[in-house]
Amino acid sequence: MTRPSTPAERFDRNVQRRSAHVLKQRVLEQQRAEFDKALAWAADQDAIERAAALIVSARRRYLIGHGKSHSYAALLASDLTAGLSGVNLVDGASVRPLDLLSDIRQGDLLIAVSMERYRRETVDVANVYVRHGGELILITDSEDSPLSEVATTSIVIGTYTASFANSPTSVVLALHLLATLTIASSKGAGRRLRDRDALAVELGLYMDEP
């Protein structure tokens, strides 16, 4: 595996000493090209469908990620929770890694988001989870990322960038597709969504409701 680049290295290569106008155009052009590639990849690959089937059939679903990847894991957890029960974000507070690893049961599933530079906490916890009999879905940006060999299914997403930060464009698209296909396949999702809508009105959660 090649050494991942750091934000500072990408800043020196892509951002430093460029005018705002030139930099904006470079980022927009790169993002347009990346989005087109992501659409083509999603149309040709069945990794998202396989992952969605595993999530639907799981008894309990756990999501983990650290650093920026934690934000992606939280986004996917939020979308899945809308239509599925038994969705838990390993956030170090309400669910800690030790809680996850000490209570692995048949039918449980771990979804790990691990993007370069591949946080050690995510890799270590996921490896122990698999060694103790758990199934793993990996969402990553390289075929040879650290957890690729132990994952049941991997969704490999490009994060190429013209900025100092790796691009979220393709990642968010893949997460959106994964959540959509998962909820569409869940028998109880429609009822759960309707119940949540009714409860939101009862609690007055949103400004656009009477």
C-alpha positions as CSV (number, residue, x, y, z in Angstrom):
1,M,0.0,0.0,0.0
2,T,1.4,3.4,-1.0
3,R,1.7,6.0,1.8
4,P,-1.3,8.2,1.9
5,S,-0.7,11.9,1.4
6,T,-1.3,14.3,4.3
7,P,-3.4,17.5,4.2
8,A,-0.3,19.6,4.4
9,E,1.2,17.8,1.4
10,R,-1.9,18.3,-0.6
11,F,-2.0,22.0,0.4
12,D,1.6,22.4,-0.9
13,R,0.7,20.5,-4.1
14,N,-2.7,21.8,-4.9
15,V,-3.5,25.0,-3.0
16,Q,-0.5,27.1,-2.1
17,R,0.3,30.1,-4.3
18,R,-2.9,29.8,-6.4
19,S,-5.3,32.6,-6.8
20,A,-8.8,32.1,-5.5
21,H,-10.3,32.2,-9.0
22,V,-7.8,29.6,-10.4
23,L,-8.2,27.4,-7.4
24,K,-12.0,27.5,-7.5
25,Q,-12.0,26.5,-11.2
26,R,-9.6,23.7,-10.6
27,V,-11.7,22.3,-7.7
28,L,-14.9,22.6,-9.7
29,E,-13.5,20.9,-12.7
30,Q,-12.0,18.1,-10.6
31,Q,-15.3,17.6,-8.7
32,R,-17.3,17.4,-12.0
33,A,-15.0,14.8,-13.3
34,E,-15.0,12.8,-10.1
35,F,-18.8,12.9,-9.9
36,D,-19.1,11.6,-13.4
37,K,-16.7,8.7,-12.6
38,A,-18.7,8.0,-9.4
39,L,-21.9,7.8,-11.3
40,A,-20.3,5.4,-13.8
41,W,-18.8,3.3,-11.0
42,A,-22.1,3.0,-9.2
43,A,-23.9,1.9,-12.3
44,D,-21.4,-0.8,-13.1
45,Q,-20.7,-2.2,-9.7
46,D,-22.9,-4.3,-7.4
47,A,-21.0,-3.7,-4.2
48,I,-23.6,-1.3,-2.9
49,E,-26.4,-3.8,-3.5
50,R,-24.5,-6.6,-1.7
51,A,-23.9,-4.3,1.2
52,A,-27.5,-3.2,1.4
53,A,-28.6,-6.8,1.5
54,L,-26.3,-7.6,4.4
55,I,-27.5,-4.5,6.3
56,V,-31.2,-5.4,5.9
57,S,-30.6,-9.0,7.0
58,A,-28.5,-8.1,10.0
59,R,-30.0,-8.3,13.5
60,R,-28.0,-5.3,14.9
61,R,-26.0,-2.8,12.9
62,Y,-23.1,-0.9,14.2
63,L,-21.2,1.9,12.4
64,I,-17.7,3.1,13.2
65,G,-15.3,5.7,11.9
66,H,-12.8,8.2,13.3
67,G,-11.8,11.6,12.3
68,K,-13.5,12.8,9.1
69,S,-14.8,9.2,8.6
70,H,-16.8,9.5,11.8
71,S,-18.9,12.2,10.1
72,Y,-19.6,9.8,7.2
73,A,-20.5,7.0,9.6
74,A,-22.8,9.4,11.5
75,L,-24.5,10.5,8.2
76,L,-25.2,6.9,7.2
77,A,-26.4,6.0,10.7
78,S,-28.8,8.9,10.6
79,D,-30.3,7.8,7.3
80,L,-30.5,4.1,8.2
81,T,-32.1,4.9,11.6
82,A,-35.0,6.5,9.8
83,G,-36.2,3.2,8.4
84,L,-34.4,0.5,10.5
85,S,-34.2,-0.4,14.1
86,G,-31.0,-1.7,15.7
87,V,-28.7,0.9,14.2
88,N,-26.0,2.0,16.6
89,L,-23.2,4.6,16.0
90,V,-20.0,3.7,17.9
91,D,-19.3,7.2,19.1
92,G,-17.2,6.5,22.2
93,A,-20.0,7.8,24.5
94,S,-23.4,6.0,24.1
95,V,-21.7,3.1,22.4
96,R,-18.0,2.5,23.1
97,P,-15.7,0.1,21.2
98,L,-15.4,-2.1,24.3
99,D,-19.2,-2.3,24.5
100,L,-19.3,-3.4,20.8
101,L,-16.6,-6.0,21.1
102,S,-17.8,-7.5,24.4
103,D,-21.3,-8.2,23.0
104,I,-20.9,-9.7,19.5
105,R,-23.9,-11.9,18.7
106,Q,-24.9,-14.0,15.6
107,G,-26.5,-11.7,13.0
108,D,-24.6,-8.6,14.1
109,L,-22.9,-6.4,11.5
110,L,-20.2,-3.7,11.7
111,I,-20.0,-1.0,9.0
112,A,-16.6,0.6,9.1
113,V,-15.8,3.8,7.2
114,S,-12.0,4.0,6.8
115,M,-10.6,6.6,4.5
116,E,-6.9,7.6,4.1
117,R,-5.0,8.1,6.3
118,Y,-6.8,5.2,7.9
119,R,-7.2,5.8,11.6
120,R,-5.7,3.1,13.8
121,E,-8.7,3.0,16.2
122,T,-11.1,2.0,13.4
123,V,-8.7,-0.6,12.0
124,D,-7.9,-2.2,15.3
125,V,-11.5,-2.4,16.5
126,A,-12.8,-3.8,13.2
127,N,-10.0,-6.4,13.1
128,V,-10.9,-7.6,16.6
129,Y,-14.6,-7.6,15.7
130,V,-13.9,-9.9,12.7
131,R,-11.6,-12.2,14.7
132,H,-14.4,-12.7,17.2
133,G,-16.8,-13.8,14.5
134,G,-18.5,-10.5,13.4
135,E,-19.2,-9.6,9.8
136,L,-17.7,-6.4,8.4
137,I,-18.8,-4.0,5.6
138,L,-16.0,-1.7,4.7
139,I,-16.5,1.7,3.1
140,T,-13.0,2.9,1.9
141,D,-11.1,4.6,-0.8
142,S,-8.5,2.0,-1.9
143,E,-8.6,-1.7,-2.8
144,D,-5.7,-2.3,-0.5
145,S,-6.7,-0.3,2.5
146,P,-5.9,-1.9,5.8
147,L,-9.3,-3.7,6.4
148,S,-9.8,-4.9,2.8
149,E,-8.7,-8.5,3.5
150,V,-11.0,-9.1,6.4
151,A,-14.2,-7.4,5.1
152,T,-17.1,-9.5,3.9
153,T,-18.0,-6.8,1.4
154,S,-16.1,-3.6,0.4
155,I,-17.4,-0.4,-1.2
156,V,-14.3,1.3,-2.7
157,I,-14.9,5.0,-3.5
158,G,-12.6,7.6,-5.1
159,T,-11.8,10.7,-3.1
160,Y,-9.5,12.5,-5.5
161,T,-9.1,16.1,-4.8
162,A,-7.8,19.4,-6.1
163,S,-7.9,20.8,-2.6
164,F,-6.0,20.1,0.7
165,A,-8.9,17.9,1.9
166,N,-10.0,14.6,0.3
167,S,-13.2,15.1,-1.6
168,P,-16.5,14.0,0.0
169,T,-18.4,14.0,-3.3
170,S,-18.3,10.3,-4.2
171,V,-18.4,9.2,-0.6
172,V,-21.7,11.0,0.0
173,L,-23.2,9.7,-3.2
174,A,-22.3,6.1,-2.3
175,L,-23.7,6.5,1.3
176,H,-26.9,8.0,-0.2
177,L,-27.3,5.1,-2.6
178,L,-26.5,2.6,0.2
179,A,-29.1,4.0,2.6
180,T,-31.7,4.3,-0.2
181,L,-31.3,0.7,-1.4
182,T,-31.3,-0.6,2.2
183,I,-34.4,1.2,3.3
184,A,-36.2,0.2,0.1
185,S,-35.5,-3.4,0.8
186,S,-36.7,-3.3,4.5
187,K,-40.2,-4.6,5.0
188,G,-40.9,-2.4,8.0
189,A,-39.3,0.8,6.7
190,G,-42.5,2.4,5.4
191,R,-44.3,2.0,8.7
192,R,-41.3,3.2,10.7
193,L,-41.0,6.3,8.6
194,R,-44.7,7.1,8.9
195,D,-44.5,6.6,12.7
196,R,-41.5,8.9,12.9
197,D,-43.3,11.6,10.9
198,A,-46.3,11.4,13.2
199,L,-44.1,11.7,16.3
200,A,-42.2,14.6,14.8
201,V,-45.5,16.5,14.4
202,E,-46.6,15.5,18.0
203,L,-43.3,16.8,19.4
204,G,-43.2,19.9,17.1
205,L,-39.7,19.2,16.0
206,Y,-39.7,21.2,12.7
207,M,-40.5,24.8,11.9
208,D,-42.6,24.0,8.8
209,E,-45.2,22.1,10.8
210,P,-48.3,23.6,12.3
